[in-house]
Amino acid sequence: MFLSDIDIKKEIKAGNITIKDFDEKRLQPASYDILLGNTFIITDLHATEYIDPSKKIYGKTEEVKIDDGRKFILHPGVSIIGFSKDYFGSDKYLIEVNGKSSLARIGLLVHNSASLVNPGHYLNIALELCNLNTVPIILRPGMEVAQLTFSNLSTPPKKNYKKVGRYYNNQSNTYIPPKKKK
């Protein structure tokens, strides 16, 4: 069962859901809109010959920061990582991140696979942004880019993500970029 706007607001006030900085204007009937952040991770095409995940060979990446009010041009067929401006999480609820239909209609894919946020995971979520259109799409920090839904669990989880997470520092659950290869 998904939480309604009334329940989302009630659970934020009770401290069972964290959303920084919560803005009631972005609360939808059964979801909450999150904003695109300022940091993007792009593949350096000139330094990446190929990617072979089975051999743990990945592309060389570069972190790009875009100031508020500026734009990032996402070209057709290009896939990047962006991050939400909103920091969120819950120990009690399973959170699902979904793209906004208005952006999907113009060919912006917001995530390929990583849509679930397990209980105990607090983060600025990584968004797998891909332009499926044939023309560039302008991304701007602060634009509404995805929406969160909150689901009740049948029982409290035995494992909490704070103890099993692999990509995040267990003390702060903040993003740790991969070490750059020289």
DAWO-V425836 format. One record per pair of residues at least 6 apart in sequence whose ideal C-beta (glycine too) atoms are under 6 Angstrom apart, sorted by the first residue. I is the first residue (numbers start at 1). GAP is how many residues later the second one is. Records with the same first field share a line. If there is no record, write none. Layout:
I=GAP ; GAP
This chain:
1=151
2=28 ; 147 ; 149
3=147
4=26
5=22 ; 24
11=6
12=10
16=76
17=73
18=70 ; 71
19=69
20=67
26=6 ; 7
31=116 ; 118
32=116
33=111 ; 114
34=50 ; 52 ; 112
35=50 ; 51 ; 107
36=46 ; 105 ; 107 ; 109
37=46 ; 47 ; 48
38=27 ; 28 ; 103
39=26 ; 44
40=24 ; 32 ; 40 ; 42
41=20 ; 22 ; 40
42=20 ; 22 ; 38
43=16 ; 18
44=16 ; 18
47=13
48=11 ; 12
51=7 ; 8
66=6 ; 75
68=73 ; 74
71=67 ; 69
72=67
73=63
74=57 ; 63 ; 65
75=61
76=55 ; 57 ; 58
78=53
79=51
80=49
81=45
82=45 ; 47
83=41 ; 43
84=40 ; 41
87=37
89=32 ; 33
91=28 ; 29
93=57
94=57 ; 59
95=22 ; 53 ; 55
96=19 ; 20 ; 53
97=18 ; 28 ; 49
98=49
99=11 ; 47
107=25 ; 26
108=29
109=21 ; 23
110=17 ; 36
111=17
112=16
118=43
119=38
120=40 ; 41 ; 42
121=40
122=51
123=50
131=6
169=7
